[in-house]
Structures are given as C-alpha cells and as structure tokens.
Amino acid sequence: MGCVSFITCQCIDTDIMESVELSMGSMRQSKSHTAGEALRYMENSRGLLKAAAIEDNIYLDKKPVREAFGTAYLAILEALDEALIKKGLTRKELPKSVAGYMAAIKKHLSINNGKLVREFDDLYETLHIAGYYRGLFGNANIVKEAMKEADAFIKKILQ
C-alpha cells in the first residue's frame, strides 16, 4: 500500500472565519471591531431574509433563515461587546461564553435589574439554539418577530 498526501488550501475570508469562530463559542475579537458592527450584522441578517423565498407565509429554504438567525445573534454579541468596552472593559476582558455574557450584563449593564439578562437568555435560546442550530423556524411572522426582538435589544444596549 502506498501513502497518499493531500495539500489543503487555507484561503478563507477572515470575516467568515471570525463569524464561524464567534458562532462556535470562541468569542475572540478582531482588531477591526468598530462601533456600529452590531448594526452592520443586523443589516446583513435582514439581507439574508430578503433573498429567501416565501410561499404561504413559510420560508421555502431553511438555510438562509438559519444563517440570518446566526448573524442576528452575532449582532447581539457585537452590541454587548461595544457596550462593555464603553463601560471600561478591555478586549481581553470581554466574555468568552454565554454564561460570561450573562455575568457581564449583571455586573456592568443591568445592575439590580435582571430583565436584561432574561432578554439576552431568551434571544440566545431563540436565535442561536432554536433558529441557528436547530432550524426550527420557517414561519415568516415568527422570524420577523424574532428579528424585531433582536433589533430592540441591540438598540437598548447601545443607547
């Protein structure tokens, strides 16, 4: 038997890699993180949904819906990062897990008010788990409502 070797090409767009890393739980920040990134991510999320075909109020293809949910969740993380940096955290001090984000929200953004933590947890479950990982949503009204909730949370965090 002979040995076969393979050469792999590592030409991957850095924005795509960062999105994949963020969605998989590696919350590393790029040096290009700027104010307004959350809004740009939400705009990208809406663009994914606009391109998806709808028939009888149901998305015909789950893939763009799942991508839109994942991108909307990343928008929330970007908004939280931006708000935490404004509160004085350094990029190295930013949370690296969902539990870390919840603790940071409690400590820095929602002192004596657990409502913001509950909203984040609800959006995590809706957007990231049910929408992105499991692809449970196809009804256009439910998808639009989830995106409205994400927009409202981001606006609340960035004010």
C-alpha positions in Angstrom: 0.0 0.0 0.0 1.2 3.5 -0.8 0.9 6.7 1.0 -1.3 9.4 -0.3 -0.7 13.0 0.8 -3.1 15.9 0.4 -2.4 19.6 0.2 -5.0 21.8 1.7 -5.6 25.4 0.8 -6.2 27.8 3.7 -7.7 30.7 1.7 -10.6 31.6 3.9 -12.1 35.1 4.2 -11.2 36.4 7.7 -14.7 37.8 8.2 -16.2 34.4 7.6 -13.7 32.7 9.9 -14.5 35.3 12.6 -18.2 34.7 12.2 -17.7 30.9 12.4 -15.5 31.3 15.5 -18.0 33.5 17.2 -20.9 31.3 16.4 -19.0 28.2 17.8 -18.3 29.9 21.1 -14.8 31.2 20.6 -15.5 34.9 21.3 -12.2 36.3 20.1 -12.5 39.9 18.9 -10.8 41.1 15.8 -8.7 44.2 15.7 -11.2 45.6 13.2 -14.1 45.7 15.7 -15.6 49.1 15.4 -18.6 51.0 16.7 -21.7 50.1 14.7 -20.7 46.5 13.9 -23.9 45.2 15.5 -26.0 47.3 13.2 -24.0 46.1 10.2 -24.5 42.5 11.3 -28.3 43.1 11.6 -28.4 44.6 8.2 -26.7 41.5 6.8 -29.2 39.3 8.7 -32.1 41.2 7.1 -30.4 40.9 3.7 -30.3 37.1 4.0 -34.0 37.0 4.8 -34.9 39.3 1.9 -33.2 37.0 -0.5 -35.1 33.9 0.8 -38.3 32.8 -1.0 -41.6 32.8 0.9 -44.7 30.9 -0.1 -47.9 30.9 2.0 -46.0 32.8 4.8 -43.4 30.0 5.1 -39.7 30.2 4.1 -39.1 27.6 1.4 -35.4 27.2 2.2 -34.3 26.9 5.9 -30.6 27.6 5.1 -30.9 31.4 4.7 -33.2 31.6 7.7 -30.7 29.7 9.9 -27.9 32.0 8.6 -30.0 35.1 9.4 -30.6 33.8 12.9 -26.9 33.1 13.4 -26.0 36.6 12.1 -28.6 38.3 14.3 -27.2 36.5 17.4 -23.7 37.7 16.4 -25.1 41.2 16.1 -26.3 40.9 19.8 -22.8 39.8 20.9 -21.2 42.7 19.0 -23.6 45.1 20.7 -22.8 43.7 24.1 -19.1 43.9 23.4 -19.4 47.5 22.3 -21.4 48.4 25.4 -18.9 46.6 27.7 -16.0 48.3 26.1 -17.8 51.7 26.7 -18.1 50.6 30.4 -14.3 50.2 30.6 -13.6 46.6 29.8 -10.6 45.8 27.5 -10.9 43.5 24.6 -9.1 40.8 26.6 -11.7 41.1 29.4 -14.7 40.6 27.1 -16.8 37.4 27.9 -16.0 34.2 26.1 -19.1 32.2 26.8 -22.9 32.7 27.2 -22.5 32.4 31.0 -19.8 35.0 30.8 -22.0 37.4 28.9 -24.8 36.9 31.5 -22.4 37.7 34.3 -21.1 40.8 32.5 -24.6 42.0 31.8 -25.5 41.6 35.5 -22.3 43.3 36.7 -21.9 46.1 34.1 -25.1 46.8 32.2 -28.0 45.7 34.4 -27.2 46.3 38.0 -30.1 45.4 40.2 -32.3 44.6 37.2 -32.4 41.0 35.9 -34.7 41.9 32.9 -31.8 42.5 30.5 -30.2 39.1 31.4 -33.6 37.4 30.8 -33.9 39.1 27.5 -30.4 38.0 26.5 -31.1 34.5 27.6 -34.4 34.4 25.6 -32.7 35.7 22.5 -29.8 33.2 22.9 -32.4 30.4 23.1 -34.5 31.7 20.2 -31.8 33.0 17.8 -28.8 30.8 18.4 -30.2 27.5 19.6 -33.7 27.2 18.0 -33.1 29.4 15.0 -29.5 28.7 14.0 -28.6 25.3 15.4 -31.9 23.5 15.1 -33.5 25.5 12.3 -36.9 25.3 13.9 -38.5 28.4 12.4 -39.9 28.7 9.0 -43.0 30.8 9.6 -42.3 34.3 8.3 -44.2 36.0 11.1 -42.2 34.2 13.8 -38.9 35.0 12.0 -39.8 38.7 11.6 -40.8 38.9 15.3 -37.6 37.4 16.4 -35.6 39.9 14.3 -37.7 42.8 15.8 -36.8 41.5 19.3 -33.1 41.4 18.4 -33.2 44.9 17.0 -34.9 46.2 20.1 -32.3 44.5 22.4 -29.4 46.0 20.4 -30.9 49.5 20.4 -31.4 49.2 24.2 -27.8 48.0 24.7 -26.3 50.7 22.5 -28.2 53.7 23.9 
